[in-house]
């Protein structure tokens, strides 16, 4: 939970003053550890819930600011996008009834948000990536008007030296360029906090690193982005790339990503992590530091360590150390940033029970952990788990390779049960939540697998936008069904959404993106062959940078054929036949406007262009298909209503 009161990094004296405060905070923490000022023997847990807001048509709804203005509960706060909110639960003692109290708290605040969202025709949704999110939702207009978010966007953009890029390959492949840090808003997470004694920090942090991969594998919930089937937990790839501040460097120079797993086991102290991050990463934020933390420590006063916390909030380790103060006493926490939001609160608390149980029981179960598991294997496991989920093969102690499912069932669940017992968690609660994990392992149905299976089941039915809308509607519906965990969910179907016709409002929702294109120097016979093979009537012509330079239609080929029959040339280049500067539209164009353009200009297709580059095409055939579906649905409604 990073501080919200920030300003951009200053130059000269301001920058050096902030850096001095940062180094002073680090020395102050070292002094606090030496003096034994940190709270000992107390274990607390906490949670942060991120959510996405969707409207009645299950599209992202940028009404977070309006909703928040009507909520007085301080636990609810902003996120970077207007269509996201976050709420932070109060810390709980890690004992007896904490799991069901955590569950009740998550439900309570979610219901509060739901009540206020209804006034804006919106509802909260728990999902790692909302299936209906599109590039148009990621405009700078949707950045929450907060100085921290504007500063973050400006600082990271400056360090990157330009645009943001996503390059993710799964079953499908995604390549996206964007102009702001809003790509981060694609992700919605469920973050956990675990308080740890200072002397136990290194061993406990290493444990968190070791179990990160199997924890991720059994909780994946983000397999689809922009309709593309990517990683089982695509959030990992998005966040690593969206907040990466690395520019191109000289050959063979190693640079670290700002979002990362880590470089090695912690040897003795939390100071190792803070020192590494300060040494490796430039300051993003600055500001006036009013406290002299080292002087305060010398006087026996607990400092806020504002500069250290500000810098720490911009270095995104998947397990991140956190400093806090409770009842006047400082403490250390480990923040788990691995887990996605959803699929239900019950699933989230089950994931939490697994993690908390492992954090408590793992030190006793695996006392030689770092000697038996290489850090490189733990790090590789994490990437593999993000890619493959429960289908991954993970390396465990003594280089033993196990399927993720087997590792969770045979190794982790027994340790988690013992850990919850050691913490004094009510046996019934421990069994209830961990049994959710056990049943999920039997069915192999994580949230990610449910989404992928649902999409596969709908293959060939409707448009991509329809399928994504129905998928989102199904998530919302099942989250309302008595909070049944995801392993019990039936697959989504096209009948899930009553507002399916809204999937045709804009051309981006149904345009063809799997395009056949040619170069202007290609032989026109290639165009004719492609049209014949693929049964299409229009082929765009683009250059090597995907800029549209022309369009070839079947009518052009008919005209060419007539010329050839009267002695025309036989070796004809595409550029001699294509229509230059064809009429184009943008992806946000409404369907009605596109129809009007086609009718008024007597054209049968419209290339779709964004930033000068070809991204899709719509044709009269698309509109005929749409009209047929709308007519069929209308007639079915009439039959249902007729006496």
C-alpha positions as CSV (number, residue, x, y, z in Angstrom):
1,X,0.0,0.0,0.0
2,X,2.0,2.9,-1.3
3,X,1.7,6.5,-0.2
4,X,-0.6,8.6,-2.3
5,X,1.0,12.0,-1.4
6,X,3.8,12.3,-4.0
7,X,5.3,14.6,-6.5
8,X,7.5,14.1,-9.5
9,X,11.2,13.7,-8.8
10,X,12.9,17.1,-8.7
11,X,16.2,18.1,-10.2
12,X,19.4,19.2,-8.5
13,X,19.0,20.1,-4.9
14,X,15.5,18.7,-4.5
15,X,16.6,15.3,-5.9
16,X,19.7,15.2,-3.7
17,X,17.6,16.1,-0.7
18,X,15.2,13.3,-1.3
19,X,18.0,10.8,-1.9
20,X,19.6,11.9,1.4
21,X,16.3,11.3,3.2
22,X,16.0,7.9,1.5
23,X,19.5,6.9,2.7
24,X,18.8,8.3,6.1
25,X,15.6,6.2,6.3
26,X,17.7,3.1,5.5
27,X,20.2,3.9,8.2
28,X,17.4,4.6,10.6
29,X,15.9,1.1,9.9
30,X,19.3,-0.5,10.5
31,X,19.5,1.4,13.8
32,X,16.0,0.3,14.8
33,X,16.9,-3.3,14.1
34,X,20.1,-3.0,16.2
35,X,18.1,-1.3,19.1
36,X,15.4,-4.0,19.0
37,X,12.7,-1.4,18.4
38,X,10.6,-3.7,16.1
39,X,7.5,-5.4,17.4
40,X,8.2,-9.1,18.2
41,X,6.1,-12.2,18.8
42,X,3.0,-10.7,17.2
43,X,1.5,-12.1,13.9
44,X,-1.1,-10.2,11.9
45,X,-2.5,-10.7,8.5
46,X,-4.2,-8.3,6.1
47,X,-5.6,-8.1,2.6
48,X,-6.2,-5.7,-0.3
49,X,-9.0,-6.3,-2.7
50,X,-8.9,-4.8,-6.2
51,X,-12.0,-4.9,-8.4
52,X,-13.2,-3.8,-11.7
53,X,-16.5,-1.9,-12.3
54,X,-18.7,-2.9,-15.2
55,X,-21.9,-1.4,-16.5
56,X,-25.2,-3.1,-17.4
57,X,-23.7,-4.3,-20.7
58,X,-20.7,-5.8,-18.8
59,X,-18.3,-3.2,-20.2
60,X,-15.8,-1.4,-18.0
61,X,-17.6,1.5,-16.3
62,X,-15.4,4.5,-15.5
63,X,-17.4,5.6,-12.5
64,X,-15.0,4.8,-9.6
65,X,-14.5,8.5,-8.7
66,X,-18.3,9.1,-8.4
67,X,-18.8,6.0,-6.4
68,X,-16.0,6.8,-4.0
69,X,-17.3,10.3,-3.5
70,X,-20.4,8.7,-1.9
71,X,-18.6,6.2,0.3
72,X,-17.4,7.4,3.7
73,X,-15.7,4.1,4.6
74,X,-11.9,4.9,4.6
75,X,-11.1,1.3,3.6
76,X,-12.2,2.0,0.1
77,X,-9.8,3.9,-2.2
78,X,-8.9,4.6,-5.8
79,X,-6.9,2.6,-8.3
80,X,-5.1,4.0,-11.4
81,X,-8.2,3.6,-13.6
82,X,-11.6,5.1,-13.1
83,X,-13.1,1.7,-13.7
84,X,-11.2,0.1,-10.8
85,X,-11.5,0.5,-7.0
86,X,-9.6,-1.0,-4.1
87,X,-10.4,-1.7,-0.5
88,X,-8.0,-2.5,2.3
89,X,-9.1,-4.5,5.3
90,X,-8.0,-3.7,8.8
91,X,-5.2,-6.0,10.1
92,X,-6.3,-9.1,11.9
93,X,-4.5,-11.2,14.5
94,X,-3.4,-14.5,12.9
95,X,-5.3,-16.8,15.2
96,X,-8.6,-18.7,15.8
97,X,-11.4,-17.1,13.7
98,X,-9.2,-14.8,11.5
99,X,-10.1,-16.6,8.2
100,X,-13.8,-16.3,8.6
101,X,-13.4,-12.7,9.8
102,X,-11.3,-12.0,6.7
103,X,-14.1,-13.6,4.6
104,X,-16.8,-11.5,6.3
105,X,-14.8,-8.3,5.9
106,X,-14.2,-8.9,2.2
107,X,-17.9,-9.6,1.7
108,X,-19.0,-6.6,3.8
109,X,-17.0,-4.0,1.8
110,X,-17.8,-5.6,-1.5
111,X,-21.5,-5.2,-0.7
112,X,-20.9,-1.6,0.3
113,X,-19.3,-0.9,-3.1
114,X,-22.1,-2.9,-4.9
115,X,-24.8,-0.7,-3.2
116,X,-23.3,2.5,-4.3
117,X,-22.4,1.2,-7.7
118,X,-26.0,0.5,-8.5
119,X,-26.8,4.2,-8.4
120,X,-24.5,4.6,-11.3
121,X,-25.8,1.5,-13.2
122,X,-22.6,-0.4,-12.4
123,X,-21.5,-3.4,-10.4
124,X,-18.2,-4.7,-9.0
125,X,-16.6,-7.7,-10.6
126,X,-13.8,-9.9,-9.2
127,X,-11.5,-11.1,-12.0
128,X,-7.8,-10.9,-12.8
129,X,-8.5,-9.3,-16.2
130,X,-12.0,-8.2,-17.2
131,X,-12.7,-10.0,-20.6
132,X,-14.4,-7.0,-22.1
133,X,-11.6,-4.6,-21.5
134,X,-10.3,-3.1,-24.8
135,X,-7.7,-0.6,-25.8
136,X,-10.2,2.3,-25.9
137,X,-10.8,1.8,-22.1
138,X,-7.1,2.5,-21.5
139,X,-7.0,6.1,-22.7
140,X,-5.5,8.7,-20.5
141,X,-9.0,10.1,-20.0
142,X,-9.7,7.1,-17.8
143,X,-6.8,7.8,-15.4
144,X,-8.1,8.5,-12.0
145,X,-7.6,12.2,-11.3
146,X,-5.0,11.8,-8.6
147,X,-1.5,13.3,-8.5
148,X,0.2,10.0,-7.8
149,X,-1.2,8.4,-11.0
150,X,-0.3,11.3,-13.2
151,X,3.1,11.4,-11.7
152,X,3.6,7.7,-12.2
153,X,2.5,7.9,-15.8
154,X,4.9,10.8,-16.5
155,X,7.8,9.3,-14.6
156,X,7.7,5.8,-16.1
157,X,7.0,7.2,-19.6
158,X,10.1,9.4,-19.4
159,X,12.3,6.6,-18.2
160,X,11.1,4.3,-20.9
161,X,11.8,7.0,-23.5
162,X,8.4,6.6,-25.2
163,X,5.6,4.2,-25.8
164,X,4.6,1.1,-23.8
165,X,4.6,-2.3,-25.4
166,X,3.1,-5.7,-24.6
167,X,4.5,-8.8,-26.3
168,X,2.8,-11.9,-25.0
169,X,2.6,-15.3,-26.6
170,X,0.4,-18.1,-25.5
171,X,-2.0,-20.1,-27.6
172,X,-2.5,-16.8,-29.4
173,X,-0.1,-14.0,-29.7
174,X,-0.6,-10.4,-28.6
175,X,1.4,-7.3,-29.8
176,X,0.2,-4.0,-28.5
177,X,1.7,-0.5,-28.4
178,X,0.3,2.2,-26.1
179,X,1.0,5.7,-24.9
180,X,0.6,5.5,-21.2
181,X,1.0,3.4,-18.0
182,X,-2.7,2.6,-18.2
183,X,-1.8,-0.9,-19.4
184,X,-1.3,-1.5,-15.7
185,X,-5.1,-1.0,-15.3
186,X,-5.7,-4.3,-17.1
187,X,-4.7,-6.1,-13.9
188,X,-6.9,-6.7,-10.8
189,X,-5.2,-8.4,-7.9
190,X,-5.9,-9.8,-4.4
191,X,-2.9,-9.0,-2.2
192,X,-2.1,-10.5,1.2
193,X,0.0,-9.3,4.1
194,X,1.8,-11.4,6.7
195,X,3.6,-9.8,9.6
196,X,7.0,-11.3,10.5
197,X,9.5,-10.9,13.3
198,X,12.7,-9.1,12.2
199,X,15.0,-12.0,13.0
200,X,12.8,-14.4,11.0
201,X,12.4,-12.1,8.0
202,X,15.1,-13.7,5.7
203,X,13.9,-17.3,6.2
204,X,10.2,-16.3,5.9
205,X,10.8,-14.2,2.8
206,X,12.7,-17.0,1.1
207,X,9.8,-19.3,2.0
208,X,7.4,-16.9,0.3
209,X,9.6,-17.0,-2.8
210,X,9.8,-20.8,-2.9
211,X,6.0,-21.3,-2.7
212,X,5.1,-18.5,-5.1
213,X,5.0,-20.7,-8.1
214,X,2.7,-23.5,-6.9
215,X,0.5,-20.9,-5.2
216,X,0.1,-19.1,-8.5
217,X,-0.4,-22.3,-10.5
218,X,-3.5,-23.3,-8.4
219,X,-5.1,-19.8,-8.4
220,X,-4.7,-18.6,-12.0
221,X,-7.6,-16.4,-13.2
222,X,-6.3,-14.2,-16.1
223,X,-6.0,-16.2,-19.3
224,X,-7.6,-13.9,-21.8
225,X,-6.8,-10.4,-22.9
226,X,-8.4,-8.6,-25.8
227,X,-9.9,-11.9,-26.8
228,X,-6.5,-13.6,-27.0
229,X,-5.7,-16.8,-25.1
230,X,-2.4,-16.0,-23.5
231,X,-0.8,-17.1,-20.2
232,X,-2.9,-18.9,-17.5
233,X,-2.0,-15.8,-15.4
234,X,-1.5,-13.1,-18.0
235,X,-1.4,-10.5,-15.2
236,X,2.2,-11.5,-14.6
237,X,3.4,-10.7,-18.1
238,X,1.3,-7.5,-18.3
239,X,2.7,-6.0,-15.1
240,X,6.3,-6.9,-15.8
241,X,6.1,-5.2,-19.2
242,X,3.7,-2.3,-18.4
243,X,5.8,-0.9,-15.5
244,X,9.2,-1.8,-17.0
245,X,11.4,1.3,-17.0
246,X,14.3,-0.2,-18.9
247,X,15.5,1.5,-22.1
248,X,17.8,-0.1,-24.6
249,X,21.3,-0.6,-23.2
250,X,24.7,-1.5,-24.7
251,X,25.3,-5.0,-25.8
252,X,25.5,-7.6,-23.0
253,X,24.8,-5.2,-20.2
254,X,22.4,-6.7,-17.6
255,X,19.6,-4.5,-16.4
256,X,16.8,-5.5,-14.0
257,X,13.1,-5.1,-14.5
258,X,11.3,-2.9,-12.0
259,X,8.7,-5.7,-11.7
260,X,10.6,-8.9,-10.9
261,X,10.8,-12.0,-8.8
262,X,14.3,-11.3,-7.5
263,X,17.9,-12.3,-8.0
264,X,18.8,-14.6,-5.1
265,X,17.9,-15.8,-1.6
266,X,18.0,-13.3,1.2
267,X,20.9,-14.1,3.4
268,X,20.2,-12.3,6.7
269,X,18.1,-9.2,6.7
270,X,15.4,-7.1,5.0
271,X,18.0,-4.5,4.5
272,X,19.5,-6.5,1.7
273,X,16.3,-6.0,-0.4
274,X,16.0,-2.3,0.3
275,X,19.7,-1.7,-0.4
276,X,19.5,-3.6,-3.7
277,X,16.4,-1.7,-4.8
278,X,17.9,1.7,-4.0
279,X,21.1,0.8,-5.7
280,X,19.4,-0.5,-8.8
281,X,16.4,1.8,-9.4
282,X,16.1,5.5,-9.9
283,X,13.8,7.6,-7.9
284,X,10.4,8.1,-9.6
285,X,9.0,10.4,-7.0
286,X,10.3,13.2,-4.8
287,X,9.0,15.7,-2.3
288,X,9.8,17.5,0.9
289,X,10.8,15.2,3.7
290,X,10.0,16.8,7.0
291,X,11.3,14.2,9.4
292,X,14.9,13.3,10.1
293,X,14.3,9.6,10.7
294,X,17.8,8.9,12.1
295,X,17.5,11.7,14.7
296,X,14.1,10.4,15.7
297,X,15.4,6.9,16.3
298,X,18.3,8.2,18.4
299,X,15.6,9.8,20.6
300,X,13.6,6.6,20.8
301,X,10.9,7.9,18.5
302,X,9.5,5.6,15.8
303,X,9.8,7.3,12.4
304,X,7.4,7.0,9.4
305,X,10.3,6.3,7.0
306,X,8.3,8.3,4.3
307,X,11.1,8.4,1.7
308,X,11.8,4.7,2.0
309,X,8.1,3.8,1.7
310,X,7.7,6.1,-1.3
311,X,10.6,4.4,-3.1
312,X,9.5,0.9,-2.1
313,X,6.0,1.6,-3.6
314,X,7.6,2.0,-7.0
315,X,9.6,-1.2,-7.0
316,X,7.3,-4.1,-7.7
317,X,8.6,-7.4,-6.3
318,X,6.1,-10.2,-6.4
319,X,6.8,-10.7,-2.7
320,X,7.5,-7.2,-1.4
321,X,8.8,-6.2,2.1
322,X,6.7,-3.6,3.8
323,X,7.3,-1.4,6.8
324,X,4.4,-0.3,9.0
325,X,3.5,1.1,12.4
326,X,0.7,-0.4,14.6
327,X,-0.2,1.1,18.0
328,X,3.1,3.1,17.9
329,X,5.2,0.0,17.3
330,X,7.1,-0.6,14.0
331,X,6.8,-3.9,12.2
332,X,7.8,-5.7,9.0
333,X,5.3,-7.5,6.6
334,X,5.7,-9.6,3.5
335,X,3.2,-8.5,0.9
336,X,2.1,-11.3,-1.5
337,X,1.3,-9.7,-4.9
338,X,1.0,-13.0,-6.8
339,X,-2.7,-13.7,-6.5
340,X,-5.4,-12.5,-9.0
341,X,-8.7,-11.1,-8.0
342,X,-11.6,-13.6,-7.9
343,X,-13.2,-15.8,-9.1
344,X,-15.1,-15.5,-5.8
345,X,-14.4,-14.3,-2.4
346,X,-14.6,-17.9,-1.2
347,X,-11.9,-18.8,-3.7
348,X,-9.7,-15.9,-2.6
349,X,-10.0,-16.8,1.1
350,X,-9.1,-20.4,0.2
351,X,-6.0,-19.1,-1.6
352,X,-5.2,-17.0,1.5
353,X,-5.6,-19.9,3.8
354,X,-3.2,-21.9,1.7
355,X,-0.6,-19.1,1.7
356,X,-0.9,-18.2,5.4
357,X,-0.8,-21.9,6.3
358,X,2.4,-22.4,4.3
359,X,4.0,-19.2,5.7
360,X,3.4,-20.5,9.2
361,X,4.1,-24.1,8.7
362,X,6.8,-24.0,6.0
363,X,9.7,-23.0,8.2
364,X,9.3,-26.1,10.4
365,X,8.5,-28.4,7.4
366,X,11.4,-27.3,5.3
367,X,14.2,-26.0,7.6
368,X,16.9,-26.5,4.9
369,X,14.8,-25.0,2.1
370,X,17.4,-22.8,0.5
371,X,19.9,-25.6,0.5
372,X,17.5,-28.0,-1.1
373,X,16.0,-25.7,-3.7
374,X,18.1,-23.5,-6.0
375,X,16.9,-19.9,-6.4
376,X,17.1,-20.2,-10.1
377,X,14.6,-23.1,-10.0
378,X,12.3,-21.2,-7.8
379,X,12.4,-18.3,-10.2
380,X,11.9,-20.5,-13.3
381,X,9.0,-22.2,-11.5
382,X,7.3,-18.9,-11.2
383,X,7.4,-18.1,-14.9
384,X,6.3,-21.6,-15.8
385,X,3.4,-21.5,-13.4
386,X,2.2,-18.2,-14.9
387,X,2.4,-19.7,-18.4
388,X,0.8,-23.1,-17.7
389,X,-1.0,-23.0,-14.4
390,X,-1.8,-26.4,-13.1
391,X,-0.4,-27.9,-16.4
392,X,3.1,-26.8,-15.3
393,X,5.9,-29.1,-14.2
394,X,7.7,-27.5,-11.2
395,X,11.1,-28.3,-9.6
396,X,10.8,-28.9,-5.9
397,X,13.3,-29.8,-3.1
398,X,16.4,-31.8,-4.1
399,X,15.7,-31.1,-7.8
400,X,12.6,-33.3,-7.8
401,X,10.3,-32.5,-10.7
402,X,6.5,-32.7,-10.0
403,X,3.3,-31.7,-11.8
404,X,1.9,-28.6,-10.1
405,X,-1.2,-30.4,-9.0
406,X,0.7,-33.2,-7.4
407,X,3.0,-30.7,-5.6
408,X,0.1,-28.8,-4.2
409,X,-1.8,-32.0,-3.1
410,X,1.1,-34.1,-1.7
411,X,3.5,-31.5,-0.4
412,X,1.8,-28.1,0.2
413,X,-1.7,-28.9,1.5
414,X,-0.4,-31.0,4.4
415,X,2.1,-28.3,5.4
416,X,-0.6,-25.6,5.2
417,X,-3.0,-27.6,7.4
418,X,-0.3,-28.0,10.0
419,X,0.6,-24.3,9.7
420,X,-3.0,-23.2,10.4
421,X,-3.1,-25.6,13.3
422,X,0.1,-24.1,14.7
423,X,-1.4,-20.7,14.4
424,X,-4.4,-21.7,16.4
425,X,-6.9,-21.4,13.5
426,X,-10.2,-23.1,14.2
427,X,-10.1,-26.6,12.8
428,X,-13.4,-26.3,11.1
429,X,-12.4,-23.1,9.3
430,X,-9.0,-24.5,8.2
431,X,-10.7,-27.6,6.8
432,X,-13.4,-25.6,5.1
433,X,-11.1,-23.3,3.2
434,X,-8.3,-25.8,2.4
435,X,-10.9,-28.3,1.2
436,X,-11.8,-25.7,-1.5
437,X,-8.2,-26.0,-2.7
438,X,-8.3,-29.8,-2.5
439,X,-11.5,-30.0,-4.6
440,X,-10.0,-27.5,-7.1
441,X,-7.0,-29.8,-7.5
442,X,-9.4,-32.7,-8.2
443,X,-11.4,-31.0,-10.9
444,X,-8.3,-29.0,-12.2
445,X,-10.8,-26.1,-12.8
446,X,-9.1,-22.9,-11.8
447,X,-10.7,-19.6,-12.9
448,X,-8.3,-19.6,-15.9
449,X,-9.3,-23.1,-17.0
450,X,-13.0,-22.3,-16.6
451,X,-12.6,-19.3,-18.9
452,X,-10.6,-21.2,-21.5
453,X,-13.0,-24.1,-21.5
454,X,-16.0,-21.7,-21.8
455,X,-14.5,-19.9,-24.8
456,X,-13.7,-23.3,-26.4
457,X,-17.3,-24.4,-25.8
458,X,-18.5,-21.2,-27.5
459,X,-16.2,-21.6,-30.5
460,X,-17.8,-20.8,-33.8
461,X,-20.8,-19.2,-32.1
462,X,-21.3,-15.5,-32.3
463,X,-18.7,-12.8,-32.6
464,X,-15.6,-12.5,-30.4
465,X,-17.2,-9.5,-28.7
466,X,-20.4,-11.6,-28.0
467,X,-18.3,-14.4,-26.5
468,X,-16.3,-12.0,-24.2
469,X,-19.5,-10.2,-23.1
470,X,-21.2,-13.5,-22.2
471,X,-18.1,-14.7,-20.4
472,X,-18.1,-11.5,-18.3
473,X,-21.8,-11.8,-17.7
474,X,-21.3,-15.4,-16.6
475,X,-18.6,-14.4,-14.1
476,X,-20.9,-11.8,-12.6
477,X,-23.8,-14.3,-12.4
478,X,-21.8,-17.0,-10.8
479,X,-20.3,-14.6,-8.3
480,X,-23.9,-13.8,-7.2
481,X,-24.8,-17.5,-6.9
482,X,-24.2,-18.0,-3.2
483,X,-20.5,-17.5,-3.7
484,X,-20.0,-21.1,-5.0
485,X,-16.3,-21.7,-5.7
486,X,-15.0,-21.9,-9.2
487,X,-14.4,-25.6,-9.3
488,X,-18.2,-26.0,-9.2
489,X,-19.0,-23.6,-12.0
490,X,-20.7,-24.7,-15.2
491,X,-19.3,-23.3,-18.4
492,X,-20.4,-20.0,-19.8
493,X,-22.7,-19.9,-22.8
494,X,-23.9,-17.3,-25.3
495,X,-27.3,-17.2,-23.6
496,X,-25.7,-15.7,-20.4
497,X,-26.1,-12.1,-21.4
498,X,-29.4,-10.4,-22.0
499,X,-27.6,-7.5,-23.6
500,X,-25.7,-9.5,-26.3
501,X,-26.9,-7.1,-29.0
502,X,-24.7,-4.4,-27.5
503,X,-21.8,-6.4,-28.8
504,X,-22.5,-4.8,-32.2
505,X,-22.4,-1.1,-31.2
506,X,-18.9,-0.4,-32.4
507,X,-16.9,-1.9,-35.2
508,X,-14.1,-2.9,-32.9
509,X,-16.5,-5.4,-31.4
510,X,-17.0,-7.5,-34.6
511,X,-14.4,-6.4,-37.1
512,X,-12.2,-9.1,-38.7
513,X,-8.7,-8.9,-37.3
514,X,-7.3,-12.1,-38.8
515,X,-6.4,-10.4,-42.0
516,X,-4.9,-11.5,-45.3
517,X,-2.9,-8.6,-46.7
518,X,-0.4,-8.1,-49.6
519,X,2.4,-5.7,-50.5
520,X,2.0,-3.3,-53.3
521,X,4.8,-4.9,-55.3
522,X,3.2,-8.4,-55.1
523,X,1.8,-10.1,-58.2
524,X,-1.9,-9.5,-58.6
525,X,-2.3,-13.2,-59.3
526,X,-1.4,-13.8,-55.6
527,X,-4.4,-11.6,-54.7
528,X,-6.7,-13.6,-56.9
529,X,-5.5,-16.9,-55.5
530,X,-6.0,-15.7,-51.9
531,X,-9.5,-14.5,-52.7
532,X,-10.2,-17.9,-54.2
533,X,-8.6,-20.0,-51.4
534,X,-10.1,-18.0,-48.5
535,X,-13.5,-17.0,-50.1
536,X,-13.0,-13.3,-49.5
537,X,-13.7,-10.3,-51.7
538,X,-11.4,-7.6,-50.4
539,X,-7.7,-7.6,-49.5
540,X,-5.9,-4.7,-47.9
541,X,-2.5,-3.6,-49.1
542,X,0.0,-2.5,-46.4
543,X,3.6,-1.6,-46.1
544,X,6.2,-3.2,-43.8
545,X,5.1,-1.0,-40.9
546,X,1.5,-2.1,-41.3
547,X,0.3,1.2,-42.7
548,X,-2.6,0.9,-45.1
549,X,-1.6,2.0,-48.6
550,X,-4.4,0.6,-50.7
551,X,-7.2,-1.9,-51.2
552,X,-7.9,-4.6,-53.9
553,X,-11.5,-5.7,-54.4
554,X,-12.9,-8.5,-56.5
555,X,-14.3,-5.9,-58.8
556,X,-10.8,-4.7,-59.6
557,X,-9.9,-8.3,-60.5
558,X,-12.9,-8.6,-62.8
559,X,-11.9,-5.4,-64.6
560,X,-8.3,-6.7,-64.9
561,X,-9.6,-10.0,-66.3
562,X,-11.5,-8.1,-69.0
563,X,-8.4,-6.2,-69.9
564,X,-6.3,-9.4,-70.2
565,X,-8.9,-10.9,-72.5
566,X,-8.3,-8.1,-74.9
567,X,-4.6,-8.3,-74.9
568,X,-3.7,-6.8,-71.5
569,X,-0.4,-7.5,-69.7
570,X,0.1,-10.7,-67.8
571,X,2.6,-9.7,-65.1
572,X,0.7,-7.0,-63.1
573,X,1.7,-5.6,-59.8
574,X,-0.8,-5.0,-57.0
575,X,0.0,-1.2,-57.0
576,X,-1.3,-1.0,-60.6
577,X,-4.7,-2.3,-59.7
578,X,-5.3,-1.3,-56.0
579,X,-7.5,1.6,-54.9
580,X,-5.2,4.1,-53.3
581,X,-6.4,6.0,-50.2
582,X,-9.5,3.9,-49.6
583,X,-12.1,5.1,-47.2
584,X,-11.2,4.0,-43.6
585,X,-12.7,4.2,-40.1
586,X,-11.4,3.9,-36.6
587,X,-12.1,1.1,-34.2
588,X,-14.4,3.3,-32.1
589,X,-16.7,4.1,-35.0
590,X,-20.3,3.1,-34.3
591,X,-21.9,0.5,-36.4
592,X,-24.6,2.9,-37.6
593,X,-21.9,5.4,-38.7
594,X,-20.1,2.6,-40.6
595,X,-23.3,1.5,-42.3
596,X,-24.0,5.1,-43.3
597,X,-20.5,5.5,-44.7
598,X,-20.7,2.3,-46.8
599,X,-24.2,3.3,-48.1
600,X,-23.3,6.9,-48.9
601,X,-20.0,6.0,-50.6
602,X,-21.3,2.8,-52.2
603,X,-18.4,0.7,-50.8
604,X,-18.6,-2.9,-49.7
605,X,-15.9,-2.8,-47.1
606,X,-14.1,-0.4,-44.7
607,X,-10.5,-1.0,-43.5
608,X,-10.2,-0.2,-39.8
609,X,-7.1,1.9,-39.0
610,X,-5.6,3.1,-35.7
611,X,-2.7,5.5,-35.6
612,X,-2.3,5.0,-39.3
613,X,-1.9,1.3,-39.0
614,X,-4.3,-1.4,-40.3
615,X,-5.9,-3.3,-37.4
616,X,-9.1,-4.8,-39.0
617,X,-11.7,-4.7,-41.7
618,X,-15.5,-4.7,-41.8
619,X,-17.6,-5.7,-44.8
620,X,-21.2,-5.7,-45.9
621,X,-21.1,-9.5,-45.1
622,X,-20.5,-8.7,-41.5
623,X,-23.5,-6.4,-41.3
624,X,-25.7,-8.9,-43.1
625,X,-24.7,-11.6,-40.6
626,X,-25.4,-9.1,-37.7
627,X,-28.8,-8.3,-39.2
628,X,-29.6,-11.9,-39.4
629,X,-28.8,-12.5,-35.8
630,X,-30.8,-9.5,-34.7
631,X,-33.8,-10.5,-36.8
632,X,-33.7,-14.1,-35.4
633,X,-33.6,-12.8,-31.9
634,X,-36.4,-10.4,-32.5
635,X,-38.6,-13.2,-34.0
636,X,-37.8,-15.5,-31.0
637,X,-38.9,-12.7,-28.7
638,X,-42.1,-12.2,-30.6
639,X,-42.9,-15.9,-30.4
640,X,-42.2,-15.9,-26.6
641,X,-44.5,-13.0,-26.1
642,X,-47.3,-14.2,-28.4
643,X,-50.3,-15.8,-26.6
